[in-house]
Amino acid sequence: METLPSELVLNILHFVTHVTDKCQLSITCRRMHNLLYNNPWCWSPLDLSHHGDRITNGILVTILRNCGISIQLPGELKAMTTTTTTNNNNSNNNNLQLKTIQQVNLSGCWCITPEALCMVACSLPQIRQLELNRYGNTTNDTLWPFEQRDHLYQMRPSHNLSSLAMDMSKVPSMSLTLSESTLQFIVGRCSQIESLSLRYQHFEIDSCRAIAGQLHHLTHLDISSCTITQPVLQMLLKNCGKRLLSLKMLNIELTNLTLLCMQQYAKNLKQLHLSCQEPQVLVGIIRTLEQFHTLEDFRLTQLRTGGNVDGIVEKLNPASLRRLDLSPKLDFHPRYPKSSPTTIATGGGGARLVSPCVSPSGTLQRRRSTSPINNGNMMHSFNKKNNGNSSNDNSSINNGNNTKSSSQQQQKLRLKQLQRQQLPRTEHQLYLTDRSLTTLCNFKGLVELRLCYPVVSKSALTQLFTCVPNLEILELRMEMRKAAACSSSSPILSSTTSVAGGIGGTTGGHHYLSLGDERLLMQQKKKKKQAEEEEEKIWQDQDEDTVDVLRGLLPSHVPRLRELSLYHSWISTTTARTIGSLSNLRELTVYNCGKIIDREPELIRRWLISLHLLQVLRLGRVGHIRCDLLDDIATPTDPSQSKHISRPDDEFIFTHHPLLLSSSSSSSSFLSGQWRWRCINN
């Protein structure tokens, strides 16, 4: 490393995207530390959203200083005077753009104060991409059901009398909330912003005016799940729509007047994400799409039963569209004993559910920095481990910044247990038929296709696969196809309400269990096991050529496929072997697609060995996974799971790690264990 030119090392650092990896690199040697300190642009994108519960004011200041950023406070900026000429200012601005961090993500960093956000805006005035979402990344495999994806399933009460933006999985007290004044200040200081994300924030008319009046370079805007009124949304489209290339407004109600504003002022959009709960709004969406001739990425979610989307597909431009994502209304319903609380309190011997208006001792409280930001010596180590020494604790705490107490850790664990429970779910059909698939055959440039529970046939899918040779990402959720393919008299397969990863539901409504009724829980588990066995028998008794709708997924049809996600789509042994021939696959997800592992015990091994580019393999409810048969190529991430006894409904994640050369052998042999696995519902 010492012999490489600095330019080459900086080019290598450009491909290291995770901030934790860069922190580790900065302490490896003095040269690496100096390169990262003297070249702040190497830290871009600065994504701290995965550490939202650890980032405090002091830690944020230390991170910026370690990145070589000069800390500026709002008061100091007012006292500064400029003595250079206009030409010098232009040259300084150009140099600043080349040296500073231009992409920052502070989503979900609920421990920092509004003063810290204003400090970031003053210290990084040339920022181009800013993400200040209220919540951070919550689609964690160890936290949420296997089927979750960004803005796909919503956590809602069973009565469904809730707004589109409501999500009961979010904890309001653990969120980054922006006030009107804070957002206006940030927008005023960072006038060069091109991409702005404000998911789940509260949007008022003053914020709309600030964004429209200050951000003249704004081209990408994400306001999904924001609390916003229709007049404010219409004003935003009118003032910013002409310069927008990307607009994401998922889980926001649409009216005909709002859609009319989009038709008039947002004709240049290349990316559009919408939600539509009312089928009658589809007519307005179809008329709107007629005006978007350059649309490349379109997503529509939360579509209730009764709305036919074939007309939408027909209005899309085959020459420009590259990505298509269509999904119906999909909801998870948490089980609460009587009411619908929003927080969990730990005290005594366990967890109890409390009302939002109650604040007992031990409830989840908002931990914020109580001390103001200053330019003093705040020596926080972002990747420092706590070894139990009180002196080390004092060195990593600045004045009023509190660390996560043991009670808060217990509360977070209880919250995870609640969210990882077996959740009833409601899934509607997506009225996308073979007519739409025939239309999609003309989209030769299609790169990404995601369809959730469409009503399509095997022949139409096979024809589509032969017509999209550039397809790279494919996601199919076909549980509703199951009811059409199998006997309609079977109560197991004809229900539209089920349970994610667990207890079966009923067609007429949701069946809720008391948290303390262990006997009823065991009865439901027994019924579920019997239902799965009967369901698998039904599949095996039928002709594979009839029920396997993925027989056309051949390497010759989709040679560029790199990400494949299959949910509730029964696949035969032949199709499972064919998947192992997709040489460009990097991510593979197979969930509830029949007991393929029981039918083909060596299937996982074949996939891990034959798919040379595969990085992530996610499996769930596919049979008994014998990890002990993979000891020579896969090892558990957690050693305690080494003797794990697999269950048919287990969910596993296999991640690829680089091979290491063996030091004991002169040959080019490799150490075993290039794959790491973990059972996420153990």
PyMOL commands that set and color helices and strands:
alter all, ss='L'
color gray80, all
select helices_A, chain A and resi 6-13+19-26+30-38+40-43+49-51+57-66+74-79+86-99+114-123+180-189+205-214+230-243+256-265+279-289+310-315+390-395+406-419+434-440+458-465+479-485+518-541+544-547+573-579+596-599+603-610+627-630+639-641
alter helices_A, ss='H'
color red, helices_A
select strands_A, chain A and resi 46-47+103-105+129-131+154-155+195-197+220-222+246-248+271-275+297-303+323-328+330-332+343-347+350-354+423-427+448-452+473-477+497-500+563-567+587-591+616-620+634-636+651-656+675-679
alter strands_A, ss='S'
color yellow, strands_A
deselect
rebuild
show_as cartoon
